[in-house]
Amino acid sequence: MRRFINRILNKNSPDKQLLLQLEHLLGFTPKHIAYYQLAFMHRSKPEEATDSNERLEFLGDAILGAIVAEYLFKKYPYQPEGYLTELRSKIVRRETMNNVALRMGLNKMVQYNQNDRGLSRSHIFGNALEALIGAVYLDQGFIKTRKFILNQIVRAYIDLDMMESTDTNYKNQLLSWAQRNNHMLTFDTIDEKTEGTRKLFTVGIMIDGELVAEGSGYNKKEAGQVAAQKGLEKLNINGSVA
């Protein structure tokens, strides 16, 4: 193991930088760096990869949901199932994971087509975080993955008290505001393109016929939530009014 690490560190290659970044980010030395290289490879860079991080994202998403569910089950022993389900949803939702990923600096590590400006405004960094969880699981096993999620994601970046009192359904917040203030609001699909095997949607928010904000996502619901969040910020609407 140490011989393998020394061989990487002695190379003047991107592997050296990635390994040092991972040691700082994860708190341990990876065994199989190839998993992590794949975790940070978005499918928009096909010329640099034979595969993308989508399968690792699928694995990491499932592991994240299970570990967060167990954590909440033990932390809130007297709360009903509905409460736990809603709080888990707020933690693992794409917006939350993307925000955590940005605060962790994953946007500097993900390999993607930077000429596509829509990608940097989507949730590819949160998706990469889920892929990273999948990589940790394959590389280190369940116990270390659980420790990584709880210590370096949930406890480090998730404010449970704030989440309990915050409505993160941005679309509902904006619709409620529009109804109270007699505005006509619609969510319109303004762009749709294919990336690899998936479609990327761009949804625009029209208020009284004027485009106020737009957001992108890999389904219309996700794109609408991104657009609604941007609309709330642009209109300076606080979530407490919903």
C-alpha positions, -999 to 999 in steps of 0.1 A, spaced: 0 0 0 27 25 10 47 16 -20 17 24 -42 12 58 -26 49 67 -29 48 58 -66 19 82 -71 35 109 -50 68 106 -69 50 112 -102 47 147 -116 11 140 -126 -25 150 -118 -27 119 -97 -4 134 -71 -26 165 -68 -58 145 -66 -44 122 -39 -34 151 -17 -68 168 -23 -86 136 -14 -65 130 18 -75 165 30 -111 161 19 -117 126 32 -94 124 62 -78 92 51 -56 79 22 -75 62 -6 -65 27 -16 -79 28 -52 -76 62 -67 -94 51 -99 -127 51 -81 -123 88 -72 -111 98 -106 -143 83 -120 -164 100 -93 -153 134 -105 -157 127 -142 -189 142 -156 -203 127 -188 -198 160 -207 -161 152 -209 -162 121 -231 -129 128 -248 -112 123 -214 -131 93 -201 -145 60 -212 -171 62 -185 -188 88 -163 -197 91 -126 -234 82 -131 -232 46 -118 -212 58 -87 -238 85 -82 -266 59 -82 -247 39 -56 -238 69 -34 -273 82 -34 -287 49 -20 -260 47 7 -265 84 16 -302 79 20 -298 48 42 -272 63 65 -291 96 69 -323 76 77 -305 57 104 -290 89 119 -323 106 121 -340 75 135 -316 75 164 -314 113 169 -352 117 170 -366 87 189 -400 102 195 -407 117 161 -432 100 137 -423 85 104 -436 115 84 -414 139 102 -383 118 96 -391 113 60 -395 150 54 -363 159 72 -343 132 54 -357 145 21 -345 180 29 -310 167 37 -305 145 6 -323 166 -19 -302 178 -49 -301 215 -38 -287 206 -4 -261 182 -17 -250 207 -44 -246 234 -17 -225 211 5 -204 201 -25 -197 237 -34 -187 244 2 -164 214 2 -147 227 -30 -158 199 -53 -165 224 -81 -127 227 -84 -123 189 -87 -151 178 -110 -141 173 -147 -168 187 -170 -173 207 -201 -168 242 -188 -179 257 -221 -214 247 -213 -224 274 -188 -256 257 -180 -237 228 -163 -221 250 -137 -255 263 -127 -270 228 -124 -265 202 -97 -235 183 -112 -214 191 -81 -240 176 -57 -242 146 -80 -204 143 -79 -206 143 -41 -230 113 -42 -206 96 -66 -178 104 -42 -198 86 -15 -201 56 -38 -163 57 -44 -156 58 -7 -179 28 -2 -162 7 -28 -127 17 -16 -132 16 21 -164 -2 30 -195 7 49 -181 17 83 -157 43 69 -184 56 45 -208 60 74 -182 80 93 -174 102 63 -211 110 57 -219 118 93 -187 136 103 -177 154 71 -211 160 55 -240 160 80 -223 174 111 -200 197 92 -224 213 68 -260 205 77 -279 227 101 -307 205 113 -324 232 134 -326 255 104 -338 227 81 -366 218 105 -380 253 103 -374 260 66 -396 253 37 -374 241 9 -401 237 -17 -392 268 -36 -419 263 -62 -447 262 -37 -432 293 -20 -433 312 -53 -467 300 -62 -481 311 -28 -465 345 -32 -480 350 -67 -515 340 -55 -514 364 -26 -502 392 -48 -525 385 -78 -496 377 -102 -499 353 -131 -470 328 -127 -461 300 -151 -432 275 -153 -423 271 -190 -397 247 -205 -375 270 -226 -348 245 -236 -343 208 -238 -311 191 -250 -295 156 -247 -263 150 -228 -250 115 -233 -280 93 -224 -299 119 -204 -318 151 -212 -310 185 -196 -340 207 -192 -341 245 -187 -373 259 -171 -381 296 -171 -403 314 -146 -427 338 -162 -445 364 -140 -471 384 -157 -455 375 -191 -420 385 -181 -391 360 -177 -378 364 -142 -355 335 -137 -345 302 -152 -329 270 -140 -316 237 -154 -319 201 -143 -320 166 -155 -358 165 -151 -384 193 -153 -392 191 -116 -356 197 -106 -352 225 -132 -383 241 -119 -371 241 -83 -337 256 -93 -356 283 -113 -380 290 -84 -351 293 -59 -334 319 -82 -367 337 -86 -372 339 -49 -337 354 -45 -342 379 -74 -376 390 -60 -362 391 -25 -390 368 -12 -382 353 22 -392 316 27 -411 325 58 -438 341 38 -448 309 21 
